[in-house]
């Protein structure tokens, strides 16, 4: 199964390479299987993307790619690492959902810092103890609450109530 998937991915990359413009001269003879762009950010992180989710998310927020060791990237790495402990989704999916939520909030005039969203949601998820939460579900509830005019702190408090462990769900012995 894994070999078939790898063959399918390589075939797709080969087909995509065939669609490239022929006016780039000698560079056409070189085939690039996968790369991480230093000059542009993909719209979304795909499952096979080699881009660091923290660097991508920090760059999306800044509006341009950022150097790997920059402070915004390190802060986003910390926020994503914290989020990873409380949610089922992987860092790539968490980064995609955060960017999506950020866009949705901006469209209704409620721009939020991505790291602030991540740490706020992580705090809510941590209250569940060993039971991990669904990040996408929390994003949707947060957006709906903010769209009703509730501020950030109050929206997190409502999420904490909504996602609080039920009786018998906590870590108590």
Residue pairs with C-beta under 8 A, 6 or more apart in sequence:
9 48
10 33
13 33
13 34
14 31
17 31
17 32
20 28
22 28
34 48
34 50
35 50
36 49
36 50
36 51
36 52
37 51
37 65
38 65
39 65
40 65
41 51
41 56
41 59
41 60
41 64
41 65
42 49
42 51
42 56
44 96
44 99
45 51
45 53
45 56
45 92
45 95
45 96
47 92
49 92
52 68
52 73
52 77
53 80
53 91
53 92
53 94
53 95
54 73
54 74
54 76
54 77
54 79
54 80
54 91
54 95
55 65
55 66
55 68
55 73
55 76
56 95
57 76
57 80
57 95
57 98
57 99
57 114
58 66
58 70
58 72
58 73
58 75
58 76
58 114
59 65
59 66
59 73
60 99
60 102
60 114
61 72
61 102
61 113
61 114
62 72
66 72
66 73
67 73
75 115
76 114
76 115
76 118
79 114
79 115
79 118
79 119
79 122
80 91
80 94
80 95
80 118
81 91
82 118
82 119
82 122
83 91
83 94
83 118
83 119
83 121
83 122
83 125
83 135
84 90
84 91
84 94
85 122
85 125
85 126
86 121
86 122
86 124
86 125
86 126
86 128
86 132
86 133
87 94
87 121
87 122
87 125
87 132
87 133
87 134
87 135
87 138
88 132
88 133
88 134
88 135
89 97
89 134
89 135
89 136
93 135
93 136
94 118
94 135
97 135
97 136
97 139
98 114
98 117
98 118
98 139
99 114
100 139
101 112
101 117
101 139
101 142
101 143
102 111
102 112
102 114
102 117
104 143
105 111
105 112
105 143
105 146
108 146
108 147
110 146
110 147
112 152
116 152
117 142
120 152
120 156
121 135
121 138
121 139
121 142
121 156
121 159
123 156
123 160
124 133
124 138
124 156
124 159
124 160
124 163
125 132
125 133
125 138
125 163
127 160
127 163
127 164
127 165
128 163
128 164
128 165
128 169
129 165
129 169
129 170
129 171
130 171
131 165
131 169
133 163
138 159
138 163
141 158
141 159
141 162
142 155
142 156
142 159
145 154
145 155
145 158
145 159
146 152
146 155
150 158
